[in-house]
Amino acid sequence: MKTASIALTLSLLASSDIPKLRFVDYNGAKCPAESRAIGVSEDSATTGEVFPVNTLGVLIVESGDALAVGDAVESDIEGRAVTVAAGAVNGWAMDAATAAGEMIRIRFA
């Protein structure tokens, strides 16, 4: 089991449905591809619901593809962690992932 080391959690109002352990943008929505995230959703939320977002520390996020330890990660269209191609760095992978849907630790940027 992977554990997080969360230094700061904020409450945001969901502007859309948010899955658990996905990158979240500053407007309380699932982070768009290649965009800067404010943090990672701790729980899922529906539109209009207040939900916790972990914003500092070693965080757990869902992978969107295979990742190697040390890869810089960005958000894909679903708010999952993928290797940076051209977007904003949201952290660095502390665990490897062999495919999408795996929970990994990242050092959030």
TORPA-4810 file (N, C-alpha, C, O; in nm, 3 decimals):
<nodes>
NODE_1_0.084_-0.119_0.000_0.000_0.000_0.000_0.088_0.124_0.000_0.184_0.133_0.075_M
NODE_2_0.053_0.219_-0.084_0.128_0.343_-0.092_0.067_0.444_0.006_-0.054_0.449_0.024_K
NODE_3_0.152_0.524_0.067_0.104_0.626_0.159_0.150_0.763_0.114_0.258_0.779_0.057_T
NODE_4_0.067_0.862_0.140_0.098_1.000_0.107_0.156_1.070_0.229_0.142_1.022_0.342_A
NODE_5_0.220_1.181_0.205_0.268_1.268_0.312_0.217_1.408_0.278_0.285_1.487_0.212_S
NODE_6_0.096_1.437_0.323_0.025_1.559_0.284_0.057_1.671_0.381_0.039_1.657_0.502_I
NODE_7_0.104_1.784_0.326_0.139_1.898_0.409_0.029_2.004_0.409_0.022_2.084_0.503_A
NODE_8_-0.056_2.007_0.307_-0.162_2.109_0.301_-0.279_2.059_0.219_-0.262_2.014_0.105_L
NODE_9_-0.398_2.066_0.276_-0.522_2.030_0.208_-0.614_2.152_0.209_-0.633_2.215_0.313_T
NODE_10_-0.671_2.185_0.093_-0.766_2.295_0.080_-0.903_2.239_0.046_-0.915_2.128_-0.004_L
NODE_11_-1.006_2.317_0.072_-1.142_2.282_0.030_-1.176_2.366_-0.092_-1.157_2.487_-0.092_S
NODE_12_-1.227_2.300_-0.196_-1.270_2.369_-0.317_-1.414_2.333_-0.347_-1.462_2.227_-0.306_L
NODE_13_-1.482_2.419_-0.419_-1.616_2.393_-0.468_-1.603_2.332_-0.606_-1.544_2.392_-0.695_L
NODE_14_-1.658_2.213_-0.626_-1.648_2.143_-0.754_-1.731_2.215_-0.860_-1.852_2.233_-0.844_A
NODE_15_-1.666_2.256_-0.969_-1.737_2.318_-1.080_-1.777_2.214_-1.185_-1.844_2.246_-1.283_S
NODE_16_-1.735_2.090_-1.163_-1.775_1.975_-1.246_-1.756_1.850_-1.161_-1.702_1.858_-1.050_S
NODE_17_-1.800_1.736_-1.211_-1.778_1.612_-1.137_-1.629_1.580_-1.135_-1.561_1.590_-1.237_D
NODE_18_-1.579_1.543_-1.018_-1.437_1.517_-0.997_-1.417_1.375_-0.948_-1.472_1.338_-0.844_I
NODE_19_-1.340_1.294_-1.019_-1.306_1.162_-0.968_-1.199_1.172_-0.858_-1.127_1.271_-0.850_P
NODE_20_-1.192_1.073_-0.775_-1.093_1.066_-0.668_-0.952_1.048_-0.727_-0.934_0.978_-0.826_K
NODE_21_-0.854_1.114_-0.665_-0.711_1.102_-0.698_-0.678_1.147_-0.839_-0.603_1.081_-0.911_L
NODE_22_-0.734_1.260_-0.878_-0.707_1.322_-1.009_-0.657_1.464_-0.988_-0.689_1.529_-0.888_R
NODE_23_-0.577_1.513_-1.083_-0.534_1.652_-1.079_-0.657_1.743_-1.092_-0.748_1.715_-1.170_F
NODE_24_-0.657_1.851_-1.014_-0.767_1.947_-1.011_-0.712_2.085_-1.046_-0.602_2.120_-1.002_V
NODE_25_-0.787_2.163_-1.125_-0.741_2.298_-1.159_-0.787_2.399_-1.055_-0.857_2.365_-0.960_D
NODE_26_-0.748_2.523_-1.074_-0.777_2.629_-0.978_-0.924_2.666_-0.971_-0.966_2.734_-0.878_Y
NODE_27_-1.004_2.622_-1.069_-1.147_2.651_-1.072_-1.232_2.538_-1.013_-1.354_2.544_-1.020_N
NODE_28_-1.168_2.436_-0.955_-1.243_2.326_-0.896_-1.293_2.225_-0.998_-1.393_2.157_-0.974_G
NODE_29_-1.226_2.217_-1.113_-1.261_2.122_-1.217_-1.148_2.022_-1.237_-1.035_2.046_-1.193_A
NODE_30_-1.179_1.912_-1.304_-1.074_1.817_-1.341_-0.975_1.893_-1.428_-1.014_1.963_-1.522_K
NODE_31_-0.848_1.880_-1.398_-0.744_1.956_-1.467_-0.739_1.920_-1.615_-0.732_1.802_-1.649_C
NODE_32_-0.742_2.021_-1.703_-0.729_1.992_-1.846_-0.589_1.940_-1.879_-0.495_1.959_-1.802_P
NODE_33_-0.577_1.874_-1.992_-0.448_1.822_-2.037_-0.345_1.934_-2.044_-0.375_2.045_-2.089_A
NODE_34_-0.224_1.903_-1.999_-0.107_1.991_-2.006_-0.121_2.118_-1.925_-0.044_2.212_-1.946_E
NODE_35_-0.216_2.125_-1.832_-0.238_2.246_-1.753_-0.183_2.232_-1.612_-0.162_2.121_-1.563_S
NODE_36_-0.160_2.344_-1.548_-0.111_2.349_-1.412_-0.223_2.315_-1.316_-0.332_2.371_-1.325_R
NODE_37_-0.198_2.223_-1.225_-0.297_2.182_-1.124_-0.272_2.255_-0.993_-0.159_2.292_-0.962_A
NODE_38_-0.379_2.276_-0.917_-0.365_2.328_-0.782_-0.335_2.214_-0.685_-0.277_2.235_-0.578_I
NODE_39_-0.375_2.092_-0.723_-0.351_1.977_-0.638_-0.420_1.853_-0.691_-0.454_1.844_-0.809_G
NODE_40_-0.440_1.757_-0.600_-0.500_1.628_-0.634_-0.622_1.607_-0.545_-0.616_1.627_-0.423_V
NODE_41_-0.734_1.565_-0.605_-0.857_1.542_-0.530_-0.837_1.426_-0.432_-0.789_1.319_-0.469_S
NODE_42_-0.875_1.449_-0.308_-0.865_1.343_-0.206_-0.982_1.246_-0.218_-0.966_1.126_-0.197_E
NODE_43_-1.098_1.299_-0.253_-1.219_1.220_-0.271_-1.287_1.262_-0.400_-1.252_1.366_-0.457_D
NODE_44_-1.382_1.183_-0.446_-1.462_1.224_-0.561_-1.565_1.327_-0.515_-1.599_1.335_-0.397_S
NODE_45_-1.614_1.406_-0.610_-1.713_1.509_-0.579_-1.804_1.529_-0.699_-1.764_1.505_-0.813_A
NODE_46_-1.925_1.574_-0.673_-2.017_1.611_-0.780_-2.023_1.763_-0.789_-1.987_1.832_-0.695_T
NODE_47_-2.068_1.813_-0.902_-2.078_1.957_-0.924_-2.151_2.025_-0.809_-2.259_1.982_-0.769_T
NODE_48_-2.091_2.132_-0.756_-2.152_2.209_-0.647_-2.116_2.160_-0.508_-2.152_2.224_-0.410_G
NODE_49_-2.046_2.051_-0.498_-2.006_1.994_-0.368_-1.867_2.046_-0.329_-1.780_2.062_-0.414_E
NODE_50_-1.848_2.072_-0.201_-1.716_2.109_-0.149_-1.637_1.980_-0.128_-1.689_1.883_-0.073_V
NODE_51_-1.511_1.980_-0.172_-1.430_1.859_-0.161_-1.286_1.895_-0.126_-1.241_2.006_-0.153_F
NODE_52_-1.212_1.800_-0.065_-1.073_1.826_-0.026_-0.976_1.804_-0.142_-0.987_1.708_-0.218_P
NODE_53_-0.880_1.897_-0.152_-0.776_1.890_-0.254_-0.641_1.898_-0.183_-0.613_1.997_-0.114_V
NODE_54_-0.558_1.796_-0.200_-0.424_1.796_-0.142_-0.333_1.877_-0.233_-0.325_1.851_-0.353_N
NODE_55_-0.264_1.976_-0.174_-0.191_2.073_-0.256_-0.041_2.079_-0.230_0.030_2.151_-0.300_T
NODE_56_0.008_2.004_-0.132_0.150_2.012_-0.100_0.195_1.882_-0.037_0.130_1.829_0.053_L
NODE_57_0.307_1.831_-0.084_0.364_1.711_-0.025_0.381_1.599_-0.125_0.386_1.621_-0.246_G
NODE_58_0.389_1.477_-0.072_0.392_1.356_-0.154_0.247_1.310_-0.164_0.187_1.271_-0.065_V
NODE_59_0.192_1.315_-0.286_0.050_1.289_-0.308_0.031_1.164_-0.392_0.119_1.125_-0.468_L
NODE_60_-0.084_1.102_-0.377_-0.119_0.986_-0.459_-0.214_1.032_-0.569_-0.311_1.103_-0.544_I
NODE_61_-0.185_0.990_-0.692_-0.264_1.027_-0.809_-0.276_0.905_-0.900_-0.190_0.817_-0.899_V
NODE_62_-0.382_0.900_-0.978_-0.401_0.790_-1.073_-0.316_0.813_-1.198_-0.310_0.925_-1.249_E
NODE_63_-0.252_0.709_-1.247_-0.172_0.719_-1.370_-0.264_0.712_-1.493_-0.369_0.649_-1.491_S
NODE_64_-0.220_0.779_-1.599_-0.293_0.776_-1.725_-0.220_0.696_-1.831_-0.270_0.679_-1.943_G
NODE_65_-0.101_0.645_-1.796_-0.018_0.569_-1.889_0.098_0.511_-1.810_0.106_0.531_-1.689_D
NODE_66_0.186_0.440_-1.876_0.305_0.388_-1.810_0.397_0.505_-1.771_0.412_0.601_-1.847_A
NODE_67_0.457_0.495_-1.654_0.548_0.597_-1.602_0.667_0.529_-1.537_0.656_0.419_-1.484_L
NODE_68_0.782_0.596_-1.542_0.901_0.548_-1.472_0.927_0.636_-1.351_0.886_0.753_-1.348_A
NODE_69_0.993_0.581_-1.252_1.032_0.660_-1.134_1.116_0.778_-1.182_1.208_0.762_-1.262_V
NODE_70_1.083_0.896_-1.132_1.157_1.016_-1.167_1.100_1.094_-1.284_1.142_1.207_-1.308_G
NODE_71_1.005_1.035_-1.358_0.943_1.108_-1.470_0.873_1.233_-1.420_0.803_1.230_-1.319_D
NODE_72_0.891_1.344_-1.492_0.811_1.463_-1.468_0.672_1.432_-1.522_0.658_1.375_-1.630_A
NODE_73_0.567_1.469_-1.446_0.431_1.436_-1.486_0.346_1.561_-1.507_0.366_1.665_-1.443_V
NODE_74_0.251_1.547_-1.599_0.151_1.650_-1.625_0.015_1.582_-1.624_0.005_1.461_-1.608_E
NODE_75_-0.088_1.661_-1.640_-0.225_1.609_-1.643_-0.263_1.568_-1.785_-0.230_1.637_-1.881_S
NODE_76_-0.334_1.454_-1.796_-0.394_1.421_-1.926_-0.537_1.476_-1.926_-0.575_1.545_-1.831_D
NODE_77_-0.614_1.449_-2.028_-0.749_1.503_-2.041_-0.843_1.457_-1.930_-0.945_1.521_-1.904_I
NODE_78_-0.809_1.348_-1.863_-0.890_1.295_-1.753_-0.837_1.334_-1.615_-0.890_1.288_-1.514_E
NODE_79_-0.732_1.418_-1.610_-0.675_1.459_-1.483_-0.580_1.357_-1.422_-0.545_1.367_-1.304_G
NODE_80_-0.538_1.258_-1.502_-0.446_1.155_-1.455_-0.302_1.196_-1.486_-0.278_1.281_-1.572_R
NODE_81_-0.207_1.134_-1.416_-0.065_1.165_-1.436_-0.009_1.091_-1.557_-0.022_0.970_-1.570_A
NODE_82_0.054_1.168_-1.647_0.124_1.112_-1.762_0.258_1.185_-1.775_0.276_1.293_-1.720_V
NODE_83_0.351_1.125_-1.847_0.481_1.187_-1.869_0.464_1.319_-1.943_0.387_1.329_-2.038_T
NODE_84_0.537_1.421_-1.898_0.528_1.553_-1.959_0.569_1.547_-2.106_0.675_1.494_-2.140_V
NODE_85_0.483_1.601_-2.192_0.513_1.613_-2.335_0.540_1.759_-2.367_0.646_1.793_-2.420_A
NODE_86_0.444_1.846_-2.334_0.460_1.987_-2.366_0.392_2.077_-2.263_0.392_2.199_-2.278_A
NODE_87_0.334_2.018_-2.160_0.254_2.097_-2.066_0.328_2.136_-1.941_0.451_2.133_-1.934_G
NODE_88_0.250_2.174_-1.841_0.301_2.217_-1.712_0.339_2.098_-1.626_0.264_2.001_-1.617_A
NODE_89_0.455_2.103_-1.564_0.498_1.998_-1.473_0.419_2.010_-1.343_0.421_2.114_-1.277_V
NODE_90_0.349_1.902_-1.307_0.273_1.899_-1.183_0.340_1.814_-1.075_0.288_1.800_-0.965_N
NODE_91_0.455_1.757_-1.108_0.528_1.679_-1.009_0.618_1.577_-1.073_0.637_1.576_-1.195_G
NODE_92_0.675_1.489_-0.988_0.767_1.386_-1.033_0.724_1.254_-0.975_0.693_1.244_-0.856_W
NODE_93_0.722_1.150_-1.059_0.678_1.017_-1.017_0.777_0.957_-0.917_0.898_0.955_-0.940_A
NODE_94_0.722_0.907_-0.807_0.803_0.838_-0.707_0.784_0.687_-0.718_0.855_0.610_-0.653_M
NODE_95_0.688_0.644_-0.800_0.661_0.503_-0.826_0.647_0.485_-0.976_0.611_0.578_-1.047_D
NODE_96_0.676_0.365_-1.024_0.654_0.332_-1.164_0.509_0.287_-1.182_0.447_0.235_-1.089_A
NODE_97_0.458_0.307_-1.301_0.326_0.254_-1.340_0.344_0.181_-1.472_0.415_0.229_-1.560_A
NODE_98_0.282_0.066_-1.485_0.294_-0.011_-1.609_0.182_0.020_-1.708_0.190_-0.014_-1.826_T
NODE_99_0.076_0.085_-1.658_-0.040_0.116_-1.743_-0.125_0.223_-1.675_-0.098_0.264_-1.563_A
NODE_100_-0.228_0.266_-1.745_-0.326_0.360_-1.688_-0.402_0.292_-1.575_-0.419_0.170_-1.573_A
NODE_101_-0.448_0.374_-1.480_-0.533_0.323_-1.373_-0.460_0.279_-1.248_-0.524_0.231_-1.154_G
NODE_102_-0.329_0.293_-1.244_-0.253_0.257_-1.125_-0.237_0.380_-1.034_-0.228_0.493_-1.082_E
NODE_103_-0.234_0.356_-0.904_-0.214_0.465_-0.808_-0.065_0.476_-0.780_0.001_0.380_-0.740_M
NODE_104_-0.012_0.597_-0.803_0.131_0.622_-0.780_0.148_0.742_-0.688_0.059_0.825_-0.675_I
NODE_105_0.264_0.748_-0.626_0.300_0.866_-0.548_0.375_0.963_-0.637_0.456_0.922_-0.721_R
NODE_106_0.348_1.091_-0.618_0.426_1.195_-0.687_0.470_1.296_-0.583_0.405_1.316_-0.481_I
NODE_107_0.582_1.359_-0.612_0.622_1.476_-0.535_0.561_1.593_-0.609_0.606_1.629_-0.718_R
NODE_108_0.458_1.653_-0.550_0.383_1.759_-0.619_0.468_1.883_-0.633_0.537_1.923_-0.540_F
NODE_109_0.463_1.944_-0.751_0.543_2.064_-0.780_0.471_2.190_-0.735_0.524_2.300_-0.752_A
</nodes>
